[in-house]
Amino acid sequence: MKTYDYLIVGAGLYGAVMAHELTKQGKSCLVIDRRDHIAGNIYCENIEGINVHKYGAHIFHTSNKEVWDYINQFAEFNNYINSPIAVYKDELYNLPFNMNTFSKMWNIRTPQEAKAMIEKQVAESGITEPANLEEQALSLGGRDVYEKLIKGYTEKQWGRDCKDLPAFIIKRLPFRFTYDNNYFNDRYQGIPIGGYTAIVEKMLEGCDVETGVDFFSLRKEQPDIAGKIIFTGMIDEYFDYKLGALEYRSVRFETEVLDCDNYQGNAVINYTEREVPYTRIIEHKHFEFGKQPKTVISREYSSEWSVGMEPYYPVNDEKNNALFARYKELADKEENVIFGGRLGNYKYYDMDKVIEAALTAVREL
């Protein structure tokens, strides 16, 4: 029976970076994943010649040149700029909130007019100590921005009324008083030509990789398969939920092929009305400026999560963070096990931060 220096649980971005770096150092690695494919949530599936982001839109962006240079070893990136649009009833608005948004909303033209309108509506709210998310949003941006662009979308994302959500979810509102629809402020941005799966395939070269494998079953059958474990699954599941289950939000996708070459004219369109059941529609071909005769769209639905469902976003409120801290204490005592990634650290990570964290962990090893 073959044994390895490292068993890496999860073939997502964190696990793949760790595997690549450890293999370069001459370590033997077995990478396993419960799913039937590699690349975790950045997995791209080719449909009608289009790289479909199976688990939601993934746009790579970073201001860290080291990370940008690192990821560019594995793929060439295009110059895609994320410029989502919001639909409220029959109105279209640019995101992030910028002068195009304010001009459309209030029929104004200058930054001074936009600032005056926001200040007026904030003052009219009369809120100085926000007690919930609704009051926080009104105190930061006024009624129009809140009701048209925040309220319905947020309630769909979290599955509850904004009055029942804590204020800290919105720490600030990203107002920009320029006519710039670029969602991210980061210096480097783009989509890998050919999709993300090919990046992870290159990262995992030289490793043994097995998909459709459950870690807990493998550990029972072969407890001595590796000297060390890098675990990127759910930290509470690792400990059999013995302190209770951490909470997540889940996401469901409805993907369909359409017999037209262009459905919505943009990669990402958010639907901010509460009455529209999905949060957004992704048209995947626009990530890579596709010219295919057909198109593929995914409607995204936010949903409650329970044990056994796919976990997406950690619910980082006071109660869950306190529970995670207790699991972290247990994790720190586990000999020869390193916990990492979104689920292992109970933290929402952008892709560049995943790479940073993995590279830091390798250096510490």
N, C-alpha and C positions, 0 to 999 in steps of 0.2 A: 504494500500500500504506500503510495507516494505521500511524502510529507513536505511541507512548505515552511519558509521563514514567516510568511504572512498569509493569513486568510482575510481577504477584504470583502466585507459584506455590503453589497450594493455597488452596481456598475454605473452609477451616476457620475456627475462631474467630480465631486470630491474624491470618491473611490478611485476614479480613473486617473486623476492627477497623482494621488498617492501611489497607485500601482506603477505608473510610468516612472516616477522619480525613484522608487525603491528598486525597480528592475534595472534602471541605469546604474544603481549602486551595486548590482550583482546579487540582489536578494531574489529569492524565488517567491512568486505570488500566485495564489489561487483567488480569482475574483468570481463571486457568485451573486446572482440576483434572483429574487423571487419571481419577478416578471419573466416573460418569455423573450425579452430583448434587452440589449445593453442601452446605456445612455440616460437611464432614469427619466426625469421629466423633460429633458431637452431632446428626447427621441423624436426623430423626424421619419415619417412614413411616406414613401413615394407613391402618389396617386395621380394618374393621368399626367405623369411627368412633372408633378408639382411636389415640392418638399413640404409636407403637411406637418405643422407643429402639433403633434398628437395631444399634448397636455397643456395647450395654451401658448400664447404668443411669447417667444423668447427673443428679445433684442439685446444683443451684447453691447454694453456701454461701460466705459471706465475712464477715470482720469489717471490711473496708475500705469505708467509706461512699461514697467516691468511685466505687469500682467498682460498688457496689450501685446508686447513682444512675445511673451510666452505662448499665448493662444494662437498667434500668427505663425508659429512653427508648424501647426497642424492643418491650417486652412488659409485660403486667401479670402479676405472679407470684402464685401461690396460697400457702397457708400449709402446704404439705406439710412434714412433719418426718420425717427419715429415722430409722426405728426398725427395723432389720433383726432377723431371728430366725435362730438357728442350730439345725439339727437334727443330733443325734448319736444314731444308732440310733433308738430310740423316744422319745428325750428332746428337749424343746424348751427353748431358752435364749434370753434376751434379750441383744442386743448394743447398745452396747459392754458390756464386763464391768462389771456394776453390782450393786447389792444384789438386784435381781430374779434375776440370774444366780446369785449366791452362795446366796441363799435356796433356790432350786430345787436347786442342786447339793449343798448340805450340810444342808438343813433347819434353817437358822438365821434370825435375824431382825435382829440389830443389826450396825452397822459394826464394833464391837469384836470380835464373834465372827468376822466375815469376815476381819479383819486377823490375828487370832490363828491362824486356820486356814491362811492363806497363809504367814505367818511360820513356822509349824510345818513345812509341806511344803517350803518353801525350805530350812530348816535340815536337814531329812531328806535333801535332795538332796546336801548336803555339797560343792556346787560353788562354788568361789571364783574360779576363772579359767576361764570358759567357752571351750572350744576350737571349738565349732560351734553351730549354731542350736538344736539340741535342748538342749544344756547351758545355753545362754543363757536359753531359755524356762523351763527347770526352776529356774534360779537366780533368776528374776524372779517366777515365779508358782506354782511347785509343780507336782506331778504331775497332779492332777485337771484343772486348767485346760488344761495342755499337752496331755494325751492326748485330752480330749474336744473342745476348741475350737481348738487350734492345729495339732497334728501332721498330721492327715490333710488338712486344708484347705491348709496350706502345701506339703505334698508334692505335691498336685495342681497348685497354682499354679506351682511351680518344676520339676516333673517329676523330682524326685530326693529321696532320703531326707534327713530333717532333719539326720542326722549328717554328711551330705556338703555341707551348706549353711553358709556363713560366719555367724558369730555376729552380725555387724553388721547383718544384715537386720532383726533385732528389737533396736532400741536400748532400748526400754522397753515395758512393757505398760500400756495405758490403763485402769487400774483406777479405778472411781468408786464411792465408798462412799455413794451416794444411790440412791433408787429412781427413776432418770431414764433412760428409754430413748432419749433424743435422742442420736443418734450423733455429731453435730457440736457443737462448743462455740461456733461462730460466731454472731454477733449476727443476721445476715441469712441466710435460707434459704428455698428454695421451688423450684417448677417453673413455667416460663412457661406460662400458659394458652394452649393452642393449639400447644405444642411449640416446639422450638428452631429448626427450619428456617425458620419465619416471621421469627425474629430476624435470621438471617443474610441472608434476602432483603431485609429493610429496610436492613441495613448495606451491602449491595451496590448499592443504588439509585444510579444515576448512573454506574456502572462498566459497561464491557463485560465480559461473563462468558461463558466457553466451557468446557463440561464435556466429558469424554471426550478430553482433549487431553494428550499426553505432552510434557513440557517439553523433553526432550532432542531429540525429533524437531522440535519447533517452532524450537528454537535453531539447528538445522542449516539449516532451510528459510528462516528469517527472523532472522538473527543481529542485525540492527539494529532489531528491533521496539520496543525500549524503551531509554531512557537508563539506567535502573537496574532491578535485579532484587531482589525480596524473595522469598527461597527458604525455603519451610517444609517441604520434603521431607527425605529422609534425607541428612544431611551427607556420609556415606561414599559414597552413590550419586552425589552431585554430582561427587565426585572419582573416579568410576569404580572405587571400592573399592581404589584403588592402594596404600593402606597396610594393606589387609585389611578385612573386614566387621565392623562393630560387631554385638553380639549383642542380641537381643530375645526376649521371650516373645510368642507370638501367642495369640489367643482365637478360638474357633469357637462359633457360635450355632446352635441348633436352635429355630426359632420355629414355633409352631403355634396355630391358632385352635381354641378349645374351645367346644362347644355347651352352655356353662353360664355363669352370670353372675358366678361367683366361685370361682376354683380353690383358692387357698391363703390368702386373707384378709389378705395383706400384699404390699407391692410387691416386697420382696427377702427371700428365705429362703436362707441358706447351708447347704450340706451338708458337714459337717466330717469325715465318715467317709471314709477312704481308698478303701473299696470302692465307694462311689457315684461313678460316673465324672465327673459334672459338679460344678462348684464351687458353683453357685447357680442358683435359678430366679427369674426376674423376671416378675411379673405387671403388665403395663404400665398397665392402667386405674387401678390404685390410686394412681399418681402424680398423677392429676388427679381423683380421687374419682369415677370414671366409673360410670354406671348403665346401660351398654349391655347388651343381652340376652346377648351372647356375651363371651368374654374371649380375650386373646392372651397366651401365655406364651413365654419364651425360656429354654432351658437353656444354660448357659454352660460351655464346656470350655476349660481352659487347655492349650496345646500348644507343642511345640518350634517354633522359627522357623528358616527358612532363606531365603536370598535369593530374592525373588520372591513370598514370602508377605506377608500384611498384618502390619506390625510394630505391637505395642501397647505393651508395657512395656520400657523399656531395662533391660538387666542392668547396673546401676551398681556393678559390683565393681571391684577395683583395676585389673585387666587392661584392662577396657573403658574405664574412665575415663582411663587413660593413653593409650589409642589415640585416644579422642575429643580429648584435649588436643593430640595431633599434628595431627588434622584441623582443630582450631580454629585452630592456627597457620597452616595453609594458607588457611582461610576468611578470616582477618584480612588476608591479602595480596591477596584477590580484589578488584579495583577495581569499584566500583559494584554490589556484591552484598551484601545484608544477609541473614544467616541467622537464622531465628527459629522459635518454636514447639517442640513436643515433639520432633519428629524433627530439626529444624535445630539444636537445642541439646542433643540426646541426654539429655533430662531429663523425668521424669514431672511434668506440671503439672496442678494443679486448674484449673478454668475461670477462677476469679477471678485466679489468678496469670498465666494466659495474657493476660487483658485488661490487667493491670498491666504486663506485659512489653511488650505491643504499644504501649500508650500512652507508656511510657518511650522506646521506640525511635523513635516519631514525634517526640517532643520533641527527641531527639538529632539527628534529621534536620534 
